[in-house]
Each structure stands twice: as C-alpha cells, then as structure tokens.
Amino acid sequence: MDAWLQQARDALADVAGVDAARLDLDDETVRELLDLARIAAHDSSERTNAPLLCFLLGRASASADLAPLLDAVRTMP
C-alpha cells in the first residue's frame, strides 16, 4: 500500500473508530479489487461503476467474506 493510501486508511480508521490494521489491503486483495474495478468499467461500459462497485463491496464485506462477494460479481450475467 502506498503512502497516500496508508494516510487515507488511517484517516478512515480514525473516523470509523477501528484499528487501522483492520483496513489493511494485502497484495492479493488489491489485485482482486482492481480486477473487479476493471470488469465493472468494461462490462458495464460505464467507468464510474468501478469505484461504486468497490464501495458496494466494502459495505457488503462488513457482513460477508470478500471471496464469495468477488465471485458473485464475476459470475453475474
């Protein structure tokens, strides 16, 4: 995670009242999220869907593991 993203993580963790480590992104998660952002932008023909999908994934991941959420998007018709 680069310095800017670490600062953003720390700011978000502070406001949310959670440990910053809970918001860490490992290399595999980064690859998965970027791949889904690519899918969202290309398959929907709307680039703005990429950040919105990542936001939805973030909200959904509070209640479910990330892997099945990623699979759900990948297998959409």
C-alpha positions in Angstrom: 0.0 0.0 0.0 1.5 3.3 -1.0 1.9 6.3 1.4 -1.2 8.2 0.2 -3.4 5.1 0.6 -2.0 4.4 4.1 -2.8 8.0 5.1 -6.4 7.5 3.7 -6.7 4.2 5.6 -5.5 5.9 8.8 -8.0 8.8 8.4 -10.9 6.4 7.7 -9.9 4.1 10.6 -9.8 7.1 12.9 -13.2 8.4 11.9 -14.7 4.9 11.9 -13.2 4.1 15.3 -11.5 0.9 14.2 -7.9 -0.3 14.3 -6.1 0.8 11.0 -4.8 -2.8 10.6 -8.4 -3.9 10.1 -8.4 -1.8 6.8 -5.0 -3.1 5.5 -5.0 -4.3 1.9 -2.8 -7.3 1.1 -1.4 -7.7 -2.5 -4.0 -10.4 -3.4 -6.9 -8.2 -2.3 -5.5 -5.3 -4.2 -5.3 -7.4 -7.4 -8.8 -8.7 -6.9 -10.3 -5.3 -6.3 -8.5 -3.8 -9.3 -9.7 -6.7 -11.5 -13.3 -6.2 -10.4 -13.0 -2.5 -11.0 -11.8 -3.3 -14.5 -14.7 -5.7 -15.0 -17.2 -3.1 -13.8 -15.8 -0.4 -16.0 -15.6 -2.5 -19.2 -18.6 -4.9 -18.9 -21.0 -2.1 -18.0 -19.5 0.4 -20.4 -19.6 2.9 -17.5 -16.2 3.8 -15.9 -18.0 5.3 -12.9 -19.3 1.9 -12.0 -15.8 0.8 -10.9 -15.5 2.9 -7.8 -19.1 2.5 -7.0 -18.8 -1.3 -7.2 -15.8 -1.2 -4.9 -17.8 0.9 -2.4 -20.6 -1.7 -2.5 -18.1 -4.5 -2.0 -16.7 -2.6 1.0 -20.2 -2.3 2.5 -21.1 -5.9 1.8 -17.8 -7.2 3.2 -18.9 -6.0 6.7 -21.4 -8.9 6.6 -19.7 -11.5 4.3 -16.3 -12.7 3.4 -14.7 -11.0 0.4 -14.1 -14.1 -1.7 -17.8 -15.0 -2.3 -18.6 -11.4 -2.9 -16.0 -11.2 -5.6 -17.3 -14.5 -7.1 -20.8 -13.1 -7.1 -19.8 -10.2 -9.3 -17.6 -12.3 -11.6 -20.5 -14.7 -12.3 -23.1 -12.1 -13.0 -24.8 -12.5 -16.3 
